[in-house]
Amino acid sequence: MSAITASVPQTNKTVGSWKQAQPLLEQWRRDLVEVDVMLKQPWAIGPVSTDSASGEPIDGNGKTENRFRGQIIYFTDADVTVRRPSAEILVLGNYEIAAMSDGKNRFELA
């Protein structure tokens, strides 16, 4: 099981499960805070032209990112739904997320 480290300005707190990190996620969701999301592996984010037969990028240069900003709009025990500034909606499994931060508070999967 991965440990999640939640750091608050005055203290550092280790959270033992994703469920224990949910109060921070709920606060960010409720306050519509824009957070930095760091992924464990790069992900194809944004429109990429693909060949309809193979599903491969046409130009071969599909843009991948492992860090982006967005607002949390929904979360469960298994995933987090994030709205990017471009209005794209991403559903990320919690196993894909390395860390999230609003600049003051942060949690990190160890």
N, C-alpha and C positions, 0 to 999 in steps of 0.2 A: 504494500500500500504506500502510495506517495504521501509525503507530508507537505502541507501548504504553509508557507511562512507569510504571515500577515504583519506588515510593519506599519505602525501608527507613529505620528511625529514624536511622541514621548517614549514609546516602548516598542520592543519587537516581540511578537507573539507567534508561536508555532502552532498551526492548526493541523490536527491529525487527519482530517478528511475534507473532501469537497463540501460536504454538508455543513461543516463548521464555518466555511468561508462564505456561505450564503447570506448572512446578515450584511456583509460588505457589498456583495453583488446587489442585494435588494436596495441598499442605500444609493448606490450608483444608478440603478434603474429608476428609482423613485425621483431622484434629483436631476435626472437626464444629464449626468456627468459624462463628458467625453473622456474615454480611457484609452491608454496605450495597450494594445494586445500583442504579446510576443508569442509566436508559435514555435513548437519544437522543430518543425520542418517547414521549408518554404512551401507555399501554397499558390496555385494559380488564382489570382484575384483580379477581377476586372474582365472586361470583354476580350475574348481571344477568338479570332476567326479559326474555325476548324473545318476539316474535311468531313462531310456528313457520313461518308462510308466508314472511315477508320476512326474518327473522333480525334485525330491528331491535329495539332496546330498547323495551319497552312504555311505560314512563314517560317516555322521552326523556331521562332523566338518568343514563345509564350512567356509573358511577364510573370515571375513568381516573387512573392514577398514572404517574409517571416515576421514582419512587424507592421502594424497599421493602427489607425485611430478610429474610434467609433463609439456609439452609445449602446449600452445594454438595453434591449427591449423585452427580453424574456429569458428565463433560465430554468433548468430542471436539474435533477441529480446527474443527468447524463450529458447535457449540452448547454450552450449559451448562444442566444441569438443576438447578433450585433448589427446595428445600422451604421453604415459608413457615411461620411459627409456627402458622397455622390448618390445617396439614397439606395445603394446596394444593400441587400439583406444577406448576411452570412450566418449559417448555423454551424457552429463549431462543437465537436465532441470535446468533453473536458480532457480527454487523453491527448488532444492536439495542442492544448494551451500550455505554454511554459510559464507565463506570468501575465499579470494585468496590473496596471497602475493608473492612478489619476494625478500623479505628481506629488501627492501627499501620502496616500495610502497605497499599499502594494501587497499582493500575495504572489507567491512563487511556488511552483510545483518542484519539489526536490527529487 
